[in-house]
Amino acid sequence: MKVVHVNAEAQRNACLARLCAEVYGQEAGLTPLVVFTGTCSVFFPQEAARLFAAVDGQGKPQALALLVLDEEGEGMTVTHACALDQADAHQRLISELTLKAPLRVEVDNAEQEAFYQKSGIKRWFGGAGGKRIGLGARHPAKSVSELAPTLALDEALILRRFKHDPKAFEAAKQAFLKGLNDFPQSL
């Protein structure tokens, strides 16, 4: 299994659509569409996010992860990640990324923390609202106070645009569906 940085626009958008669908599921309302639209229209053009895939020997995607830069451009937070076909592919992808990127994760429970610890995230701090923040070995911060906030989408703004601009909503929906339909069999 190897890690691929997916940066060709059509493949990247297709992988992002699949990632959003996998992470949020069928009952998530507009959230997957909002994250997809904001990432494609804001983060990718500004090079503030990167999409990675773990692929098997034939190049078939087995896991996906979206990393978003922090406000200082020093660290990258895993905001969305999932396994596709192989259950352990998600862990292997995160393990590889931990070795190569200044990785940060934020978790809500002990199960998630254990998953990331097994993936190579060894430094842990208490965060706001009971969250735990994990840092990979390549992350430059030495304490929570040194962490810059992760860049965030203005989801409310995107939702307002959808509400007031039906053409923008329809275009975003079609782009998302096209991405799902065009998910690559090989990268």
SVG drawing of the C-alpha trace seen along z (x, -y; Angstrom):
<svg xmlns="http://www.w3.org/2000/svg" viewBox="-33 -35 42 40">
<polyline fill="none" stroke="black" stroke-width="0.4" points="0.0,0.0 1.3,-3.5 0.1,-7.0 -0.8,-9.3 -1.3,-13.0 -4.4,-13.5 -4.0,-16.9 -5.5,-16.5 -8.6,-18.5 -11.2,-16.0 -9.8,-13.1 -9.4,-15.3 -13.0,-16.5 -14.2,-12.9 -12.2,-11.6 -13.4,-14.5 -17.1,-13.8 -16.6,-10.2 -14.8,-11.1 -17.7,-13.5 -20.3,-10.8 -18.4,-8.2 -17.8,-10.4 -21.3,-12.0 -23.5,-9.2 -26.9,-9.4 -28.6,-11.2 -26.4,-14.2 -28.5,-16.7 -26.5,-19.4 -23.3,-19.0 -21.4,-16.8 -22.3,-19.2 -21.3,-22.3 -17.9,-20.7 -17.3,-19.6 -18.3,-23.0 -16.2,-25.0 -13.2,-22.8 -13.3,-22.9 -14.0,-26.6 -11.9,-28.0 -9.3,-25.6 -8.1,-23.9 -7.6,-27.2 -5.8,-28.7 -3.7,-25.5 -4.9,-25.4 -5.9,-21.7 -4.5,-18.5 -6.3,-15.2 -4.4,-11.9 -5.3,-8.4 -3.9,-5.0 -3.9,-2.8 -3.3,0.9 -0.8,2.4 -3.2,1.7 -3.7,-1.9 -7.3,-1.3 -8.1,-3.8 -8.4,-2.0 -8.6,-5.0 -8.9,-8.8 -7.8,-11.7 -8.3,-15.5 -5.6,-17.6 -6.3,-21.3 -3.5,-23.8 -3.5,-25.8 -3.6,-29.6 0.2,-29.9 0.8,-27.3 2.9,-25.2 0.7,-22.2 -2.0,-20.2 -5.1,-18.8 -6.8,-15.6 -10.3,-17.0 -11.9,-14.0 -10.6,-10.4 -12.2,-7.1 -11.4,-3.5 -13.1,-2.4 -12.5,1.3 -9.8,2.5 -10.6,1.8 -6.9,1.3 -6.2,-1.0 -7.4,-4.1 -4.8,-3.4 -2.1,-2.7 -2.8,-6.0 -2.7,-8.0 0.5,-6.2 2.2,-7.1 1.0,-10.7 2.3,-10.9 5.8,-10.2 5.7,-12.7 3.5,-15.7 3.3,-18.0 0.1,-16.2 -2.5,-17.3 -5.7,-15.4 -8.6,-16.4 -10.6,-13.6 -13.7,-13.4 -13.2,-10.0 -10.7,-7.4 -11.4,-5.1 -10.4,-7.7 -7.4,-8.6 -6.3,-5.0 -6.7,-4.7 -4.4,-7.7 -1.9,-6.6 -1.6,-3.3 -1.1,-5.3 1.9,-7.1 0.5,-10.2 2.4,-10.2 2.0,-13.7 -1.4,-14.5 -2.9,-17.6 -6.2,-18.5 -8.2,-20.9 -11.2,-23.0 -14.6,-21.4 -13.1,-18.1 -11.4,-17.4 -8.0,-15.8 -5.4,-17.1 -2.7,-14.8 0.5,-15.9 2.7,-13.9 6.5,-13.9 7.0,-16.4 4.6,-19.0 6.6,-22.0 4.4,-22.9 5.6,-21.9 2.4,-22.8 -1.2,-23.6 -0.5,-27.4 1.7,-27.2 -1.0,-25.7 -2.5,-28.0 -6.2,-27.4 -7.0,-25.1 -8.5,-27.0 -12.2,-26.7 -15.0,-27.1 -17.8,-29.5 -20.5,-26.9 -23.3,-29.3 -22.2,-31.5 -22.2,-28.6 -25.7,-27.6 -27.0,-31.2 -25.6,-31.2 -27.4,-28.0 -30.6,-29.3 -30.5,-32.6 -28.9,-31.4 -30.7,-28.3 -28.4,-28.1 -25.3,-28.0 -27.0,-25.3 -27.8,-23.2 -24.3,-23.7 -22.8,-22.5 -25.1,-19.5 -24.3,-18.5 -20.5,-18.9 -20.9,-16.7 -22.9,-14.0 -20.5,-14.1 -17.6,-13.5 -19.4,-10.5 -20.2,-9.1 -16.6,-9.7 -14.8,-8.2 -11.6,-6.7 -11.0,-3.0 -7.3,-3.7 -5.0,-6.6"/>
</svg>
